[in-house]
């Protein structure tokens, strides 16, 4: 770690100074590292010298010197010529070949070093095959099948050899070589061919020029995607292109934060690329550092100097040991873990996948030669990937999630939209520091097995035309196969929406409804049974018999107050919570009277409690009460949104009731609807039950009082925002959603749109607690009262005429005369007027 931190500082300091001050009391150089350059790498000579000096400074000694051998401009086709150049290099302990492409004279150098057993390594650029595999993995990740490759040099296409082999089967690739000063004609041709995806196998300078000319041709839009294959693309400044929502991807071998933006030795150059250390320069530094690490690990004091002798061609005895030391050494450099194999080739690479944003490139993934592509892995742990970015949010119009404001025509941008999902997205963007634009499409996303593709928002994410899908999108297994979802912001289930049945007129005898017919029957039976029991017990117990004339001890006549009539009157009075003048005296009769009082207390309390509810609640005739009732009947049709999550739930369900419902729906194409609004209109117009998610159902029930939810939830799932697969934004958004859930922000937001704006109905069937009860609710009580009065009058008439008949027989007067006399006596409503009969049987008045 110390080496990794200190060497870049020393290296950059020496590179800036470009001179090496005299060193006092330092060990004199005795070993040499030979660097071989050609015309393509000659610009790396000062970097090589500075790297050697920086490594020596760490040891406070000039133990190793860097020797430069330039094979540029000469015809080195014979091994003897190359060997003579090596012979003049002095005590060489290792050779670094600074070349990108194999060939003469480097092949000759390699053969000579192998013969002399001098360690040889080459500038550790990623192999073309490895780099090509990384590009291919990224193409697969983005699901590209049609794209164009723009290149400068045909030799650079060797890295895409793997793509060539796949062109005829899976990919449709258009190749165009860039030549001249301008590329308008080539780009215009590709635009005519509807090309929107491009691989730029060019230098960073040419790539920047291509993007600028593409912008002039309006080929920098949200539908376009560019992959830059230059490892120095991270140094490009691309803010004007990211404003257009164009996705620009690239690979990065080094960590940009470990380099510097200052390079005085080239400040005067007119370069389009900002002055940062290039990948080549960092690779030189890492190569030299690894050699120094290996040599010090072997022991500099143990190394015997070796001079190349082309005449004797004697091999170096320690060469193989030092080669093994080099291949067994690894360290964490500026390009990751650096290690070489026995052939001098670098054996591992980690390429960061980066995407352009407003504040520069941001790493969104990692490709490894061992593990392949892993999207979403960022080198800088904890670094915010959303801050300062502009996301493209795709959505659909759906109440109450995303809607247009009433005055949207005079508004612009995101200000035109409102709704639950819009408010939630605004809250998340404020918290994470990003912005977004809204694009509206049709449908959440349904898979078409015939075309083998998705539509709607899911397709927009698959095609990389959107970063996040916003709205009431159900998280399902099928969708999770092609996109990623955030944590659910709302939990829900499938329920049944149906038209609210018309309220039945109150029953005249609704006061009887608190108890069922069986209960009323048992109450009457209990009343009669208790009355008979009291009557019988009172006859047998001696304590219920009493002397009506207690002062007359000679009176042998005993009376009992519990006649059958009084017994019934006693139980009825207790049941009605009214007192009477008959009370039990014996212990046995008091026990049964107490039990009857307890019975009437509970029954009256239960009756009173239920009576209030039955008088206040409107009675409705609901034909179905749940999914079971819906599946059993055939009169009411039912269905759901075709192709949606509810559709797939019934299609794939193993529950027998839901399977039966699916078979019924599938037999009638009219059971399915194309939108939620169509389903609601169908419920209001027909005998139709609509199966839908509970939040949307609850919202529509609160908004339209003719609708009602039937039964409970049939399943449990959630709504979430969808992102592209392996999106680096998903986790950050999910954390914000969880935090909002914990502090009840999501609940308050739902109340705003479900119970606040647009809510017209209370959502229940009960009347207002303060509403008045009409005669229709309590009319039955008046009927009972009137019936009681009528019965009493009838009995009175019967008693009157029965008594008159007896009087007529006793007085020998005509019946009609006796009726008239008795009627006149009854009309005298004042005074102590009464009629009695003496013991002698004579009728008298008093």
C-alpha positions in Angstrom: 0.0 0.0 0.0 2.9 2.4 0.8 4.4 1.6 -2.6 1.1 2.4 -4.3 0.7 5.7 -2.5 4.3 7.0 -2.7 5.4 6.0 -6.1 2.7 8.1 -8.0 3.8 11.1 -6.0 7.5 10.7 -6.8 6.7 9.7 -10.4 4.6 12.8 -11.0 7.2 15.1 -9.3 10.0 13.8 -11.5 7.8 14.0 -14.6 7.1 17.7 -13.9 10.7 18.5 -13.2 12.0 16.5 -16.2 15.4 16.7 -14.6 17.1 14.6 -11.9 19.2 16.5 -9.3 22.5 15.1 -8.4 22.3 12.5 -5.7 24.9 12.5 -2.9 26.1 9.4 -1.0 23.8 7.1 -3.0 24.7 3.7 -4.2 26.0 3.7 -7.8 23.9 2.0 -10.5 25.1 -1.5 -11.3 22.0 -3.0 -12.9 20.0 -1.9 -15.9 16.4 -2.3 -17.1 16.2 -2.1 -20.9 13.2 -0.4 -22.5 12.7 -1.0 -26.2 10.6 1.5 -28.1 9.3 1.9 -31.7 7.7 4.7 -33.6 4.3 4.1 -31.8 5.7 4.3 -28.3 8.6 6.6 -28.5 6.6 9.3 -26.7 6.8 7.1 -23.6 10.6 7.4 -23.2 10.5 10.3 -20.6 7.8 8.4 -18.7 10.0 5.3 -18.6 13.0 7.4 -17.3 10.8 9.1 -14.7 9.4 5.8 -13.5 12.9 4.4 -13.0 14.0 7.5 -11.1 10.9 7.4 -8.9 11.5 3.7 -8.0 15.1 4.4 -7.1 14.1 7.3 -4.9 12.0 4.9 -2.8 15.2 2.9 -2.1 17.3 6.0 -1.7 19.8 4.5 -4.2 20.6 4.5 -7.9 20.7 0.8 -7.9 18.9 0.4 -11.3 19.2 2.5 -14.3 16.8 2.7 -17.2 18.4 2.3 -20.7 16.4 3.2 -23.8 16.8 1.3 -27.0 15.0 2.8 -30.0 14.3 0.5 -32.9 12.6 3.3 -34.8 13.8 4.2 -38.3 16.2 1.3 -38.8 15.7 -2.0 -40.6 16.1 -4.6 -38.0 15.3 -7.8 -39.8 18.2 -9.9 -38.7 18.6 -11.2 -35.2 22.3 -10.3 -35.3 21.5 -6.7 -35.8 19.1 -6.7 -32.8 21.6 -8.6 -30.6 24.3 -6.1 -31.3 22.0 -3.3 -30.0 21.3 -5.4 -26.9 25.0 -6.1 -26.4 25.7 -2.4 -26.1 23.1 -2.0 -23.3 25.4 -3.1 -20.4 24.3 -5.1 -17.3 20.7 -5.9 -18.2 18.5 -7.7 -15.6 15.2 -7.4 -17.5 13.8 -6.1 -20.8 10.5 -4.3 -21.3 9.0 -4.2 -24.8 7.0 -1.1 -25.3 4.8 -2.2 -28.2 1.2 -2.8 -28.8 1.4 -5.2 -31.7 3.7 -8.1 -32.1 6.1 -8.3 -35.1 9.6 -7.6 -36.2 11.8 -6.4 -34.6 10.1 -7.2 -31.2 9.8 -10.9 -32.2 13.5 -11.0 -32.7 14.1 -9.3 -29.3 11.9 -11.9 -27.7 13.7 -14.8 -29.3 17.1 -13.5 -28.2 16.0 -12.9 -24.6 14.6 -16.4 -24.5 17.8 -17.8 -25.8 19.9 -15.8 -23.3 17.3 -16.4 -20.5 16.9 -12.7 -19.9 13.5 -11.8 -18.3 11.2 -10.1 -20.9 7.9 -8.5 -20.3 5.8 -6.3 -22.6 3.7 -3.2 -22.0 0.7 -4.7 -20.3 -2.1 -3.5 -22.5 -5.2 -5.7 -22.4 -5.1 -8.4 -25.0 -7.3 -7.7 -28.0 -9.2 -10.9 -27.4 -9.8 -9.9 -23.7 -10.8 -6.4 -24.7 -13.1 -7.8 -27.4 -14.8 -10.1 -24.9 -15.4 -7.1 -22.6 -17.1 -5.2 -25.5 -19.1 -8.2 -26.4 -20.3 -8.7 -22.8 -21.4 -5.1 -22.7 -23.3 -5.5 -26.0 -25.1 -8.5 -24.5 -25.9 -6.5 -21.4 -27.5 -3.8 -23.4 -29.2 -6.4 -25.6 -27.9 -5.0 -28.8 -28.6 -6.9 -32.0 -28.2 -4.2 -34.6 -25.4 -1.7 -34.4 -22.6 0.0 -36.4 -18.8 -0.1 -35.8 -16.8 3.0 -36.7 -13.0 2.6 -36.8 -9.8 4.4 -38.0 -7.3 1.6 -38.6 -8.3 -1.9 -39.8 -5.7 -3.4 -37.5 -7.7 -2.1 -34.5 -10.6 -4.4 -35.5 -8.7 -7.5 -34.3 -10.3 -6.9 -30.8 -13.7 -7.4 -32.4 -12.8 -10.7 -34.0 -15.3 -12.5 -31.7 -18.0 -10.2 -33.1 -17.1 -11.0 -36.7 -17.8 -14.7 -36.0 -21.2 -13.9 -34.6 -22.3 -11.4 -37.2 -24.1 -13.8 -39.5 -26.0 -15.5 -36.7 -27.1 -13.1 -33.9 -25.9 -9.6 -34.8 -26.4 -7.3 -37.7 -23.3 -5.2 -37.8 -22.4 -2.3 -40.2 -18.7 -1.5 -40.4 -17.5 2.0 -41.6 -13.9 3.2 -41.7 -13.5 6.9 -40.8 -11.2 8.8 -43.1 -10.6 12.5 -43.9 -11.2 15.5 -41.7 -15.0 15.2 -41.6 -17.4 12.3 -41.2 -20.7 13.8 -42.1 -21.3 11.6 -45.1 -20.7 8.4 -43.1 -22.9 9.5 -40.3 -25.7 10.7 -42.6 -25.7 7.3 -44.3 -26.0 5.5 -41.0 -28.8 7.9 -39.9 -30.7 7.1 -43.1 -30.3 3.4 -42.3 -31.9 4.1 -38.9 -28.8 3.2 -36.9 -29.0 4.3 -33.3 -26.3 2.2 -31.6 -22.6 2.7 -32.3 -19.2 1.3 -31.3 -16.4 3.8 -31.8 -13.0 2.0 -32.2 -11.1 5.3 -32.5 -8.8 7.5 -30.5 -10.5 9.8 -27.9 -9.8 12.8 -30.1 -11.6 11.3 -33.1 -14.4 9.9 -30.9 -15.1 13.5 -29.6 -15.1 14.8 -33.2 -17.6 12.0 -34.3 -19.9 12.9 -31.4 -19.8 16.6 -32.3 -20.7 16.0 -35.9 -23.3 13.5 -34.9 -24.9 16.2 -32.7 -25.1 18.4 -35.8 -27.0 15.7 -37.6 -29.4 15.2 -34.6 -27.9 11.8 -33.8 -27.4 12.8 -30.1 -30.8 12.0 -28.6 -32.2 9.7 -25.9 -32.6 7.0 -28.5 -28.9 6.9 -29.4 -26.2 5.0 -27.5 -22.5 5.1 -28.1 -19.8 2.8 -26.8 -16.3 4.3 -26.9 -13.5 1.7 -27.1 -10.6 4.0 -26.2 -9.3 3.4 -22.7 -8.6 7.1 -22.3 -12.2 8.0 -23.0 -12.7 8.8 -19.3 -10.7 12.0 -19.9 -13.2 13.4 -22.4 -15.5 16.3 -21.4 -19.0 15.4 -22.7 -21.5 17.7 -20.9 -23.1 18.9 -24.1 -24.0 15.4 -25.1 -25.4 14.2 -21.7 -27.8 17.1 -21.7 -29.4 15.5 -24.7 -30.0 12.3 -22.7 -27.7 10.3 -25.0 -26.1 7.3 -23.3 -22.3 7.2 -23.8 -20.5 4.2 -22.4 -16.8 3.4 -22.2 -14.2 1.2 -20.5 -11.6 2.4 -18.0 -8.5 0.5 -17.0 -7.3 3.0 -14.4 -8.9 4.9 -11.6 -9.2 8.5 -12.8 -9.0 9.7 -9.2 -5.5 8.3 -8.8 -4.1 10.4 -11.6 -3.5 14.1 -11.8 -4.9 16.8 -14.1 -1.6 18.6 -14.4 1.1 17.6 -16.9 3.4 20.6 -17.6 5.4 18.7 -20.2 2.4 18.8 -22.5 0.5 21.8 -21.5 1.4 23.6 -24.6 -0.1 21.0 -26.9 -3.3 21.8 -28.7 -5.1 18.7 -27.6 -8.8 18.1 -27.4 -8.3 15.7 -24.5 -7.9 17.3 -21.0 -4.4 16.9 -19.7 -4.5 13.7 -17.6 -2.1 10.8 -17.4 -2.9 8.4 -20.2 -3.5 4.7 -19.8 -0.1 4.0 -21.6 1.8 6.2 -19.1 0.2 4.5 -16.1 0.9 1.1 -17.6 4.6 2.0 -18.0 4.7 3.1 -14.4 3.0 -0.1 -13.2 5.4 -2.3 -15.2 8.5 -0.6 -13.8 7.1 -0.8 -10.3 6.5 -4.5 -10.6 10.0 -5.1 -11.8 11.5 -3.2 -8.9 9.3 -5.1 -6.5 10.3 -8.4 -7.9 14.1 -7.5 -8.0 14.0 -6.3 -4.4 12.1 -9.4 -3.4 14.8 -11.5 -5.0 17.5 -9.4 -3.4 19.5 -6.9 -5.4 22.7 -7.9 -3.6 22.3 -11.5 -4.9 22.1 -10.5 -8.6 25.3 -10.9 -10.6 25.5 -8.4 -13.4 25.1 -9.8 -16.9 26.3 -8.4 -20.2 24.9 -9.7 -23.5 27.6 -11.4 -25.6 26.3 -12.1 -29.1 29.4 -14.1 -30.1 29.3 -16.7 -27.2 25.5 -16.5 -26.7 25.9 -17.7 -23.2 22.7 -17.7 -21.2 22.4 -15.9 -17.9 22.5 -18.4 -15.0 20.2 -16.3 -12.8 17.8 -15.3 -15.6 15.3 -18.1 -15.0 15.3 -17.5 -11.3 14.6 -13.8 -11.8 11.9 -14.6 -14.4 10.2 -16.8 -11.8 10.4 -14.0 -9.2 8.7 -11.7 -11.7 5.9 -14.1 -12.5 5.4 -14.8 -8.8 5.1 -11.1 -7.9 1.9 -9.0 -7.8 1.1 -5.6 -6.4 -1.8 -3.2 -6.4 -1.0 -0.6 -9.0 -2.8 2.2 -10.6 -4.4 -0.3 -13.0 -5.5 -2.8 -10.4 -3.6 -5.9 -9.4 -0.6 -6.2 -11.7 1.0 -9.7 -12.3 2.8 -11.3 -15.2 3.0 -14.9 -16.3 6.1 -16.8 -17.3 5.7 -15.6 -20.9 5.8 -11.9 -19.8 2.1 -11.4 -20.4 -0.2 -9.7 -18.0 -2.7 -12.3 -16.8 -5.5 -10.3 -15.3 -7.5 -7.2 -16.1 -10.3 -5.3 -14.4 -12.0 -2.9 -16.8 -14.4 -0.4 -15.2 -17.6 0.2 -17.2 -18.3 4.0 -17.1 -21.2 6.2 -18.4 -21.1 9.9 -19.1 -23.0 12.2 -16.9 -23.2 16.0 -16.3 -20.3 15.9 -13.9 -18.2 13.5 -15.9 -18.0 9.7 -16.2 -19.5 7.6 -13.5 -18.6 3.9 -13.0 -21.6 1.7 -13.3 -20.0 -1.8 -13.6 -16.9 -3.9 -13.8 -15.6 -6.4 -16.3 -13.0 -8.9 -15.1 -11.0 -11.3 -17.1 -11.9 -13.9 -14.5 -15.5 -13.1 -13.6 -16.9 -11.4 -16.7 -19.3 -8.4 -16.6 -20.9 -7.3 -13.3 -23.1 -4.3 -13.7 -23.8 -2.1 -10.7 -20.4 -2.6 -9.1 -18.7 0.7 -8.5 -15.1 1.2 -7.6 -15.7 4.1 -5.2 -17.8 2.5 -2.6 -20.3 4.9 -1.1 -20.0 7.3 -3.9 -23.4 8.6 -5.0 -24.2 7.5 -8.5 -27.4 9.6 -8.8 -26.3 13.0 -7.7 -26.3 15.5 -10.5 -27.6 13.0 -13.1 -30.7 13.5 -15.3 -32.8 10.3 -15.5 -35.3 9.6 -18.2 -38.5 8.5 -16.4 -41.1 6.6 -18.5 -44.7 6.3 -17.3 -48.3 6.0 -18.3 -51.4 8.1 -17.6 -53.1 6.4 -14.7 -55.2 7.9 -11.9 -54.1 8.7 -9.2 -50.4 7.9 -10.0 -49.7 10.1 -13.0 -52.1 12.7 -14.4 -52.1 15.9 -16.3 -52.9 19.1 -14.4 -56.0 20.9 -15.5 -53.9 23.8 -16.7 -51.2 21.6 -18.3 -51.4 23.5 -21.6 -49.8 26.6 -20.0 -47.2 24.6 -18.1 -44.0 22.9 -19.4 -41.7 20.0 -18.4 -42.4 18.0 -15.3 -44.7 20.7 -14.0 -47.4 19.5 -16.3 -47.9 16.3 -14.3 -49.3 15.5 -10.9 -50.3 12.4 -8.9 -49.1 10.0 -6.3 -46.1 8.6 -8.3 -45.1 12.1 -9.4 -45.0 13.4 -5.8 -43.1 10.3 -4.8 -40.6 10.7 -7.6 -40.2 14.4 -6.7 -39.5 13.5 -3.1 -36.9 10.9 -4.1 -35.1 13.2 -6.6 -34.9 15.9 -4.0 -33.4 13.5 -1.4 -30.8 12.0 -3.8 -30.0 15.2 -5.7 -30.9 14.2 -9.3 -33.3 15.5 -11.9 -35.5 13.7 -14.3 -37.6 14.1 -17.5 -40.9 12.4 -18.1 -41.9 10.5 -21.2 -45.4 9.0 -21.5 -46.2 5.7 -23.2 -49.1 3.3 -23.3 -49.3 0.3 -20.9 -47.1 -0.9 -18.1 -45.8 -3.8 -20.1 -47.2 -7.1 -21.4 -45.2 -10.0 -22.8 -46.3 -11.1 -26.3 -45.3 -14.8 -26.7 -46.0 -14.7 -30.5 -43.5 -11.8 -31.1 -41.3 -12.9 -28.2 -41.1 -9.4 -26.9 -42.5 -7.0 -24.2 -44.4 -3.8 -24.9 -45.1 -0.6 -22.9 -42.8 0.6 -20.1 -41.0 -2.7 -19.7 -39.8 -2.6 -23.3 -38.6 1.0 -23.0 -36.3 -0.2 -20.1 -35.2 -3.3 -22.0 -34.3 -1.2 -25.0 -32.4 1.3 -22.8 -34.7 4.2 -23.8 -35.7 4.8 -20.2 -33.8 4.8 -16.9 -36.8 4.2 -14.6 -40.4 3.4 -15.0 -42.7 5.3 -12.7 -46.3 4.5 -11.7 -48.4 1.7 -10.2 -46.3 -1.1 -11.7 -46.9 -4.5 -10.1 -43.8 -6.4 -9.1 -44.1 -9.8 -10.8 -41.9 -12.8 -11.5 -42.1 -12.4 -15.3 -41.1 -8.8 -15.2 -38.3 -9.5 -12.8 -36.7 -11.6 -15.5 -36.1 -8.6 -17.7 -36.0 -5.6 -15.4 -35.2 -4.8 -11.8 -37.6 -3.3 -9.2 -37.1 -1.1 -6.3 -38.4 -1.9 -2.9 -42.2 -1.8 -3.0 -43.7 1.6 -2.0 -47.2 0.2 -1.6 -48.4 -3.3 -0.6 -51.6 -4.6 -2.3 -53.6 -7.5 -3.5 -56.2 -8.4 -6.1 -59.8 -7.7 -5.1 -63.2 -7.5 -6.7 -64.9 -4.3 -7.9 -68.6 -4.4 -8.4 -71.6 -2.1 -8.7 -73.1 -1.2 -5.3 -76.5 -2.8 -5.0 -79.5 -0.6 -4.5 -80.5 -0.3 -0.8 -83.7 -2.1 0.1 -86.5 -0.2 1.8 -86.5 -0.7 5.5 -88.5 -3.6 6.7 -91.6 -2.7 8.7 -90.7 -5.1 11.4 -87.0 -4.3 11.3 -87.0 -4.2 15.2 -87.2 -8.0 15.0 -84.0 -8.3 12.9 -81.5 -8.1 15.8 -82.5 -11.7 16.7 -83.0 -14.5 14.2 -86.3 -16.4 14.1 -84.8 -19.3 16.0 -83.8 -17.0 18.9 -87.3 -15.4 19.0 -88.8 -18.9 19.1 -86.5 -20.0 22.0 -87.2 -16.8 23.9 -91.0 -17.3 23.7 -90.5 -21.0 24.6 -88.4 -20.0 27.6 -91.0 -17.4 28.7 -93.7 -20.1 28.7 -91.5 -22.7 30.3 -90.5 -20.3 33.2 -94.1 -19.2 33.7 -95.2 -22.8 34.1 -92.3 -23.6 36.3 -93.1 -20.8 38.7 -96.7 -21.8 38.7 -95.9 -25.4 39.6 -93.3 -24.6 42.2 -95.5 -22.0 43.8 -98.2 -24.7 44.2 -95.9 -27.1 46.0 -93.9 -24.7 48.2 -95.8 -23.8 51.4 -94.3 -20.4 51.6 -96.2 -19.1 48.6 -99.6 -19.8 50.3 -100.9 -17.1 52.6 -104.1 -16.1 54.6 -105.9 -13.3 52.8 -107.4 -12.2 56.2 -104.4 -12.4 58.6 -106.5 -10.9 61.5 -109.0 -13.8 61.3 -107.2 -16.8 62.7 -110.3 -18.9 62.2 -110.2 -18.5 58.5 -109.1 -21.7 56.9 -109.0 -20.4 53.3 -105.4 -20.1 52.0 -104.6 -18.3 48.7 -101.6 -18.4 46.2 -100.8 -15.3 44.2 -99.0 -17.3 41.4 -102.0 -18.3 39.3 -101.2 -19.2 35.7 -102.1 -15.7 34.6 -100.0 -14.0 37.3 -97.0 -16.3 36.5 -97.1 -15.3 32.8 -97.5 -11.7 33.8 -94.5 -11.9 36.1 -92.2 -13.3 33.4 -93.4 -10.9 30.8 -92.9 -7.9 33.1 -89.4 -9.1 33.9 -88.6 -9.5 30.2 -89.9 -6.0 29.4 -87.7 -4.7 32.3 -90.9 -3.5 34.0 -91.9 -4.2 37.6 -95.2 -5.7 38.8 -97.1 -6.3 42.1 -96.4 -10.0 42.2 -93.2 -11.1 43.7 -92.0 -14.5 44.9 -91.6 -15.3 48.6 -90.2 -18.9 48.6 -86.5 -19.6 48.1 -87.2 -21.9 45.2 -89.4 -19.4 43.3 -86.9 -16.6 44.0 -84.1 -18.7 42.6 -85.9 -19.3 39.3 -87.0 -15.6 39.3 -83.3 -14.6 39.7 -82.2 -16.8 36.8 -84.9 -15.4 34.6 -83.9 -11.9 35.5 -80.3 -12.7 34.5 -81.5 -14.2 31.3 -83.6 -11.2 30.4 -80.7 -8.8 31.3 -78.3 -10.4 28.8 -81.0 -10.8 26.1 -82.2 -7.2 26.4 -78.6 -5.9 26.3 -77.8 -7.9 23.2 -81.0 -6.9 21.6 -80.5 -3.2 22.3 -76.9 -3.3 21.0 -78.0 -4.9 17.7 -81.1 -2.8 17.3 -79.1 0.4 16.9 -77.1 -1.1 14.0 -80.1 -2.7 12.3 -82.0 0.6 12.4 -79.1 2.7 11.2 -77.6 0.5 8.4 -79.2 0.3 5.0 -79.9 -3.3 4.0 -78.6 -4.3 0.6 -79.0 -7.4 -1.5 -75.4 -8.2 -2.4 -75.4 -11.1 -4.9 -71.7 -12.0 -4.3 -69.6 -11.8 -1.2 -66.2 -13.0 -2.5 -64.3 -15.0 -5.1 -66.0 -18.3 -4.1 -69.5 -16.8 -4.8 -68.2 -15.3 -8.1 -66.9 -18.7 -9.3 -70.1 -20.6 -8.4 -72.5 -18.4 -10.3 -72.9 -17.6 -14.0 -75.2 -14.6 -14.1 -72.5 -12.0 -13.3 -69.6 -11.9 -15.8 -66.1 -11.1 -14.5 -62.7 -10.4 -15.9 -59.4 -8.3 -15.6 -56.9 -6.3 -17.5 -55.6 -8.4 -20.4 -51.9 -9.3 -20.1 -51.4 -7.5 -16.8 -50.2 -8.9 -13.4 -53.8 -9.9 -12.4 -54.2 -11.7 -15.7 -51.0 -13.7 -15.1 -52.0 -14.4 -11.5 -55.2 -16.2 -12.6 -53.4 -17.8 -15.5 -50.6 -19.3 -13.4 -52.6 -19.9 -10.2 -52.8 -23.5 -8.8 -55.7 -22.7 -6.5 -58.8 -24.6 -7.7 -61.2 -21.7 -7.3 -58.9 -19.3 -9.2 -58.3 -22.0 -11.9 -62.0 -22.3 -12.4 -62.3 -18.5 -12.6 -59.5 -18.4 -15.2 -61.2 -21.1 -17.3 -64.5 -19.1 -17.2 -62.8 -15.8 -18.2 -60.7 -17.4 -20.9 -63.8 -18.9 -22.6 -65.2 -15.4 -23.2 -62.8 -12.9 -24.9 -65.1 -10.1 -23.7 -64.1 -10.8 -20.1 -60.8 -9.0 -20.6 -60.4 -5.3 -21.0 -57.7 -3.2 -22.6 -57.5 -0.6 -19.8 -58.5 0.0 -16.2 -61.0 2.7 -17.2 -62.7 0.4 -19.6 -63.1 -2.2 -16.8 -64.7 0.4 -14.5 -67.1 1.6 -17.2 -68.1 -2.0 -17.8 -68.9 -2.5 -14.1 -71.2 0.5 -14.1 -72.9 -0.4 -17.4 -73.3 -4.2 -17.1 -73.5 -7.1 -14.7 -69.8 -7.3 -14.6 -67.2 -7.7 -11.8 -63.7 -6.3 -12.4 -60.7 -8.0 -10.8 -58.1 -5.4 -10.1 -55.4 -4.2 -7.7 -56.7 -3.0 -4.3 -55.1 0.6 -4.4 -56.7 1.5 -7.7 -59.9 -0.2 -6.6 -60.0 1.8 -3.3 -59.3 5.0 -5.2 -62.2 4.5 -7.6 -64.6 3.4 -4.8 -63.8 6.7 -3.0 -64.3 8.6 -6.2 -67.5 6.9 -7.6 -70.1 6.2 -5.0 -71.8 3.6 -7.2 -68.9 1.2 -6.8 -68.0 -1.1 -3.9 -65.3 -3.5 -3.0 -66.5 -7.1 -2.6 -64.6 -9.5 -0.3 -61.0 -9.3 0.8 -57.7 -9.6 -1.0 -57.0 -12.7 -3.2 -53.2 -12.4 -3.0 -50.4 -10.2 -1.7 -47.8 -8.2 -3.7 -46.5 -4.7 -4.2 -46.0 -1.7 -6.4 -42.5 -0.6 -7.2 -40.5 1.5 -9.7 -38.8 -0.5 -12.4 -35.2 0.1 -13.6 -33.0 -1.5 -16.2 -31.4 -4.7 -15.1 -28.3 -4.2 -12.9 -29.1 -0.5 -12.7 -26.8 1.3 -10.2 -29.7 3.6 -9.3 -32.0 0.9 -7.9 -30.4 0.5 -4.5 -30.3 4.2 -3.7 -33.9 4.7 -4.7 -34.9 1.7 -2.6 -33.2 3.0 0.5 -35.1 6.3 0.1 -38.4 4.4 -0.2 -37.7 2.4 2.9 -36.8 5.6 4.9 -40.1 7.2 3.7 -42.0 4.1 4.7 -40.5 4.2 8.2 -41.3 7.8 8.9 -44.9 7.5 7.5 -44.3 9.8 4.5 -45.7 7.1 2.1 -48.9 6.8 4.2 -49.4 10.6 4.3 -48.8 10.8 0.5 -51.4 8.1 -0.1 -54.0 9.9 2.2 -53.5 13.0 0.1 -54.5 11.3 -3.2 -56.9 8.6 -1.9 -58.8 10.4 0.9 -58.1 14.0 0.0 -58.2 15.2 -3.5 -61.0 13.7 -5.6 -62.5 11.6 -2.8 -66.3 12.1 -3.0 -67.6 9.1 -1.0 -67.1 7.9 2.5 -66.4 4.4 1.3 -68.8 2.7 3.7 -72.4 1.5 3.6 -73.5 2.9 7.0 -75.5 6.1 7.3 -74.1 9.0 9.2 -74.2 8.4 12.9 -76.1 11.7 13.3 -78.6 11.0 10.5 -82.3 10.9 11.5 -84.4 7.7 11.5 -87.5 7.9 9.5 -90.9 6.2 10.0 -89.7 3.5 7.6 -87.1 2.5 10.2 -89.4 2.5 13.3 -92.9 2.1 11.8 -93.1 -1.5 13.0 -93.1 -0.4 16.6 -96.2 1.8 15.9 -97.8 -1.2 14.2 -97.3 -3.3 17.3 -98.7 -0.6 19.5 -101.7 -0.2 17.3 -102.2 -3.9 17.1 -102.0 -4.2 20.9 -104.6 -1.5 21.3 -106.9 -3.2 18.8 -106.6 -6.5 20.5 -107.3 -4.9 23.9 -110.4 -3.2 22.5 -111.6 -6.5 21.0 -111.1 -8.4 24.3 -112.9 -5.6 26.2 -115.9 -5.8 23.9 -116.0 -9.6 24.3 -115.8 -9.2 28.1 -118.5 -6.5 28.1 -121.0 -8.5 26.1 -120.2 -11.7 28.0 -120.8 -9.9 31.3 -124.0 -8.3 30.0 -125.3 -11.6 28.9 -124.8 -13.0 32.5 -126.5 -9.9 34.0 -129.4 -10.2 31.6 -130.0 -13.7 32.6 -129.7 -12.8 36.3 -132.1 -9.8 36.2 -134.5 -11.3 33.7 -134.3 -8.2 31.6 -134.0 -8.2 27.9 -130.4 -8.4 26.6 -130.6 -5.2 24.6 -132.0 -3.3 27.6 -129.2 -4.6 29.8 -126.6 -3.6 27.1 -128.0 -0.1 27.1 -128.0 0.1 30.9 -124.5 -1.2 31.2 -123.3 1.1 28.4 -124.8 4.1 30.2 -123.1 3.1 33.5 -119.7 2.7 31.6 -120.1 6.3 30.2 -120.2 7.8 33.7 -116.5 8.5 33.9 -116.7 10.6 37.1 -117.7 9.8 40.6 -117.6 6.6 42.7 -119.7 4.6 40.3 -119.4 0.9 40.4 -121.4 -2.2 39.9 -121.3 -5.2 42.3 -123.1 -8.3 43.1 -124.2 -9.2 46.6 -123.7 -12.6 48.2 -127.4 -13.2 47.8 -127.0 -12.9 44.1 -129.0 -9.6 43.9 -127.6 -6.9 41.7 -127.2 -3.6 43.4 -125.8 -0.1 42.7 -123.7 1.9 45.1 
